Amino acid sequence: MRAFNRKNHWETIYKTKELKDVSWYQKAPKTSLDFINHFEVPTTAKIIDIGGGDSLLADHLLALGYKDITVLDISETAISKAKERLGSLAENIKWIVADVANFKPAEKYDVWHDRAAFHFLTEKEEINQYMNSAQHGIIQDGILIIGTFSINGPKKCSGINIAQYSEQSMNDAMKHYFEKVKCAYVDHQTPFNTTQNFIFCSFRRLKK
């Protein structure tokens, strides 16, 4: 059996589907923006969107006046589509093509945002690598905002098994490096009129 190639999988998804035809599409990323607003994040803050690809969070952050935005995605196609959509505004964003499972941040961020990338990491080693990257890539007292499928959500996405989380298991995964601030369960309505239950949690990086 051929080993699963995660990058090729996502390149194929973005080459064959339009933005509005994927289950994670959101016209406005309200929950993510609400969490960022909760912390009164200044427009000068350094924000990275993990797995942001062709999503619209960066568009909304630019519209709100944020000036230091980085978008990371495993798919070069997704990032190319986002650049094309944004036109000249894309020059105001730093783009990184990388698999977050082995991403080594070259900068430190005030806010690390991840909607639905972390739950694709199901192997302990990859989860540990992610946590190591996050704790090295976030400033002391910086913010981690992470959204995954909940224990009441789907068990697969785009044909891939995912790891479901509860508030407790999310906190257990993060507690060595981060202190939980708040969690919320959120229903996402897909473009296909189905409902996916997410858990979103925010954490503050511990001083060490």
N, C-alpha and C positions, 0 to 999 in steps of 0.2 A: 504493500500500500504506500502511495506517495505521501510524504510528509506534508502537512498543511502549511501553505505559504500565505501568511496573513496579509502581507503587502499586496501580493497578486490578487487576492480575494477582494480587497477594498478598491484596488485600481479598476477591477472589472465592474464592481458595483457603480462607481462614479462614472465610468465610461458608458454604461448602458442605461442609467437612470437619471432623470432630471431631479432637481432639488425638491420639487413638490411631490415627487413620486416615491420618496423614501419615508419610512415610518416615523423617523425622528424629526421630520420637518416641523418647524415652528415659525410662523410669520413674525411673532414677537416673543422672545425668550423671557417671558414675564418673571418666572420663578428665579432665574439666574440674576436678572436685573434687581429684583426685590432683595435678594441676599446681598448684592453689592451695595445697594442703597442703605441697607440696614447698618452697614459698617461706615457709612458716610465716607466712602473711599474718594479721596481727592482726585481731580482730573490729571494731576501730575504723577499719580501712582503707576508703577510698572505692573501690568496685568498680562498674564499668559493664559490663553484658552487652549487647553489640552484636547486634542481630537476635534478642534473647531472646524477644520476643513472648510466645507462650503456652507456652514451654518451662518446665521445672521447676527450672532452676538457682537462680532466686531463692528458690523454696520451700525448697530445701535450705540455701541460705546463711542464710536467716532462722532455720531450725531449728538451725543451728550457732552462732547468736548474732551474726551480722553485722548491723551497725546502719546502714550507709550504702550502700545498694544502689540503683543506677539501672538501669532496663531501657529500651533503645531498640529500636524496631521501626518499619518502614515502614507496617505495618498497624494502623490504629486498632481494627479488629475483633479482631485477635490480643491486643492489650493489654486490650481490654474483657473478653475471655474470661478472661484471666489474673486480672484484678481480681475478676471474679465468682467464680472458683475459690478465690481467697485470702480472700475476704470482708473482714473488718475488718483482716486482716494486710496487705492491699494498701496501707493508709495508711502503712505503714512503708517503702514503696518509692517512689522518684521515677520517674515514667513519662514517656517522651519519644516522641512520634510524629514520626519523621523518616526520610528516606532517608540512610543513612550516607555515600552518595557525595557529599552536599553538607552533611553535619552539621558545625556549628561549635560545639565544646564551650564551654559557659559556665563549666565547672569543670575542675579538674585531678584526675585519678584516680591512685590507687596501683596499681590493676589494671584493665586493659582486656581483657575477655574476648570472643572472637568465635568461635563455632562455626558455620561454614557460612554466613556472610554475605559475607565477603571474596571467596569464589570466584565469586560472581555478578557481580563487577565484571570485565569483560573488556576494557574500553576503557582505554588508557593514561592518558587524562586523568582518568577516575574513580579509577583506582588511585592516581595521584599525589595527587588530592584526599583520598582516604582516608588515605594516609600522612601528609599534611600535618595532617589532623585528629588522627590518633593521636599524632604527635609533639608537637603543641600541647596535647593533652588528657591527657597522661601526665606525671607529675612526673619530675624527674631521678632516675634509678635505679629508676623505676617499672617495672612488669611488663606486658608484652603477651603474652597467651596466645591463639593463633589456630589454628583447625582448619579444614582444607579437604579436598576430595576429592584423593586422591593421583593419581599417574600411573597407578595400577592401579585407580582408582575410576571411577565413572560419569562420562560426558562431559556429561550433562544432569541437571537436577533440576527437577521440576514443569514439564517442557516447555521449560525455559530452558537454553541453552548455558552452561557454567561454564568456569572456568579451572582446570585441574589443576596440582598443584604437587608437586615433589620437595623433599627437604631442601635441595638446592643452590639451586633456583629460589626457594624461600621465603626463604632467607637472602639471595639476591641482591636480592630485592624490599625487604628490610627493612634492609640493612646500612648505609645512609647515616644512619639515625637510631637503630638498635638493634643490640645485640650478642646473638648467639644464645647461649642457655643450654643447651637440649636439645631434641631432636625425637624423636618416636615415631610409628611406623605402627600404626594401630589399626583393627580390623575392627568395623564397626557392623552389628548384626543388625536389620533393619527389621521392622516389624510384619507384613510379607508374607513373612517367612522368606527374604529375600535378604540378601546381604552387600555392604556398601559399605566400601571401604578409604579411610581418612582419614589424613592426616598432621597431627599436632599439634606445634606448636613453641612454645617460650617464649623471650622476648627481654627484655633489660633496656635501658631507654632510656639512650642515651649522654649524657654530660655535654657540653654545648656552650655 
